[in-house]
């Protein structure tokens, strides 16, 4: 049995994970999941439009640009925390808490994407379990510090 293809596969997967870890840090999987949610939201939005016979390329482009905006927000929020930490180091003030800025932005946007996916499925005629919609509502309120009913 020739395991050469397995060696190649393992090398490629290892290189991809090493690259993602280098770019996004040890929590690269969270960014990969957010990208996955972006793609699924786009697909379910297209499905909803297709099933309701309301396809519109301008709306599709708007959705893609919206997702690009989300990624810009993530980059800005994590970059701002690096900026504040470095300024704090220069001034002798611990501003490490600002790291939370990026994580809360990522969490808030991820919840937004998940809620949009569920909304698309509902509008496309799928029977989405109530626990999923309510659970995402509660998560959104907790991350955004709103009053939970």
Beta strands, then each sheet from edge to edge (+ up, - down):
end
